[in-house]
Amino acid sequence: MNWDTITENDRSRIRRWQIGMLALALVCEVFLAADWYAFAAVIPFISETLQLDPAQAGFAQGIFALTYGIGMVVWSHFSRHMTARMMLLIGLAGTGLGMVLQIYVQSYGQLVALRLFIGFFDAAIFLGNMKLVIGWFPQSRRGSIIGLILAAYSLAITLDFALGIPLTMAFGWRTFFAVLAGGTLIVALINCLFARNGPAEIGINGFAWEPPLPRGASIPISVIFRSKWIIVGGLGIAACTFAIAGTATWVVPAFIAVQNMPVESAAVIGTLMGLSQVLFLVVGGYAADRAGKAFMIKFGTAMALMTAFAFTAAAIYSMSFGWLLVLAGLSGIAVLGGGAIFALLTEKYADELATVAVGYAEVLGVAASFVSPWMMGLVIRASGGSFSEAFMAFAVVEAVFLVCLLVLAREKIARPGVMAVTIN
């Protein structure tokens, strides 16, 4: 049973549920990212309270990625046998608990420990969202849908700056964390009450978006690593997350230190950068369904390199606030290929393995999220406060990603029904 063979009444029901499940996925992604980057948004305030130097601050922001990556491996393994609803419930509940405890941290060690705890459960949220998309949307629409979900991720970073900084200035960063903790637990309850895993759970039994690939459910996980696409996906994610983590953590401090930007303008810059990511992720996801996913991954990485060069220039030359706004407004082009990456993996692997492949590829991406702010913080400290050297290091890493993707991300023609299992 597929879209062409069901009744119009069933199609209408599926469309309504698609809207609801997409809305749920977007909200889940918002709190995933908001909990991750809340610390980055209010680094100056927490650093003052806990006496953190730049390297410690960068480490605390980046260390989140360590257990997020471990969680990707763990939850990827369980994803073959767990529903999207259950993964989201576990992830949201665990993350919410960690955010509650994070309100009360009194030392650098406690902060790092709780960010490690939260990172592990955030991974379950992300994979649960990917499984929800696979269950509710056909292959032909996944690039656009995943682009929207990743845009929600960037919107959350935007809100961290736009709302988190003023809230922190008025009531303190602990209050900001408390608001995020409460919101995360409320979303967990909403998921528990309303989430459904696919059309079969609303009474349309036997429905499938595409015919199952040969040997679908019996394909061993090892097949994932026999294909180059797991590496392409990992490198593409790494290029995007390296850019997101590096810019979210260090652009505002650089503008304050180098361009003498008032601290009060930090929320404006952070908000504009986040909205830019939202725009380019939506545009990139739409383009991925039409211009080709592999091409968009390579093009997006090239744009990430251009972004690194632009911020390097901003760390060297004096610029007006108008130009800083322009750079912030264009910075989101670094993640133009974001929607294409995960859609490519769901295209190259059978549905039974797609969530697993996404999780394993994401490990490289979260490693980049850890390395980027920490590496740049180390460069800043070692160079005596040179933001230009830190952003140049960022550019070098993006250039390496681009070269690797230009070599690997080349499409080959494969026989229908075999590509997702055997292409290399």
PyMOL commands that set and color helices and strands:
alter all, ss='L'
color gray80, all
select helices_A, chain A and resi 8-41+43-50+54-79+84-102+108-136+139-171+173-194+199-202+216-218+221-226+229-258+263-291+293-314+321-335+338-348+351-382+387-408+419-422
alter helices_A, ss='H'
color red, helices_A
deselect
rebuild
show_as cartoon
